[in-house]
Amino acid sequence: MNAPLTETVVLSFAVPPTRVEEVMQAMKGMGFEPARDSVPWREALAYSDAELPGVLLSGARYREGLTQVQLAEKTGIPRRHISEMENGKRPIGKKNARLLAKALSIDPRHLLSV
């Protein structure tokens, strides 16, 4: 199904710094426009560094369609501990980060404090 012509989708690309202008010109030639009103994600989400691991854990669990109970069963981590980690009341720690990351198909470093 084709999207209506009035709908827009924002795309993001990683390019070598030396080719930014070339890529921008090529994209403009195909009718693309630079995104407006973009803000850094830290500004938009406004989570503290201490809150981020729990937010990322909760988001990864949601993305995988798992409840806290299901994630607890997959990892062996008590559901109460998962809840506390998601809410910033318990540090995740390296051991739990590895278990959770494996179950959620993410890099364990994302679950450790920044």
N, C-alpha and C positions, 0 to 999 in steps of 0.2 A: 504494500500500500504506500503510495506517495504522500509525503507530507504536504499540507497546503502551502502555497507560495508565500503566505504571510508569516508562516512560522520560521523561526531561525534556530540554528543550532550553533553553539560556541565550540570551536575546535582549538586544540592546543598542540603545538609542535615543538620538538626539541631539534634545533639545528646548530651547526657550528657557527660561532660568532662571525666568522668571515663570510658567511653566506646569507646572513639575515636579510640584507637588502635585496639580494637576488630572489630569495624565496618570497619576500613580501611583494615584489613586483609580479612574480609569476602568479601568486594567489589573487592579486588585484586584477590581473588579466583574465582570470576565470570568474570574476564577479564577487570575490570575497572581499569583505571589509574588515579592518582591524576591530577587535572587540572594544567597546567603550565601557566606561564605568567599572572596570575591573579593579579589584582591591586585593592586596595580599591576604592569603587565607587566614593568617593569624589575626589580622585586623577584622576580618569578616566574622570569624567564629569567636574571637575573644575568650579563648580558654587559656588558663594559666598553664605553665609548663608542668605543674604538679597534676593538673586535671587531665592532660592529654592522653596518657596511657590508658586510663579508664574509659575515656570517650572513644578512643580507637578500639579498645577491646569490645565495648558495647556495639560499635558500628560494624566491626568484623563479624561478630556473632549474629547480628541482624542480617547482614549480607548473606551469610551462610544459611539463614532460615532456622537457626537453632534457638531453643529456649535455654535459660540458664541450667535447667535440669538436664537437658540433653548434652550441653557442653560439659557439665560436671561428669556425666556418665562416660563421655569420650575421653576425658582427661584424668579422671580420678581426683579432681580437685573438688572439695565440697561446694555445693551450690551457694551456700552462705558466703563462702570466701570469694566466689566469683562476683556476687552482688557487691560485696565490700570493695573489691578491686575496681569494679565499674564505677562505683560512687566515690572513689578516692579515699576510702577509709582504711584500706589495706594496700601496702605496696605489692606489686606483682612479683618482683624478684626474678632472677635469672632462670631458676629451675621451672617455675610456673610459666614464665614467658616462653620457654622452649616447648612445654607441653601444649599451651594454648595456641602458639603459632602453628604447630604441626596440625592441630585439629581445625584451625581456621585458615590454613594455607596462606599465611603471611610471614613476613620476616620478624623474628622474635625481637629484634632491636626496636621495632616500632612500639613495643609494649613496655619498654624500659624508660624511665624518666629521661627527659632531654636536658 
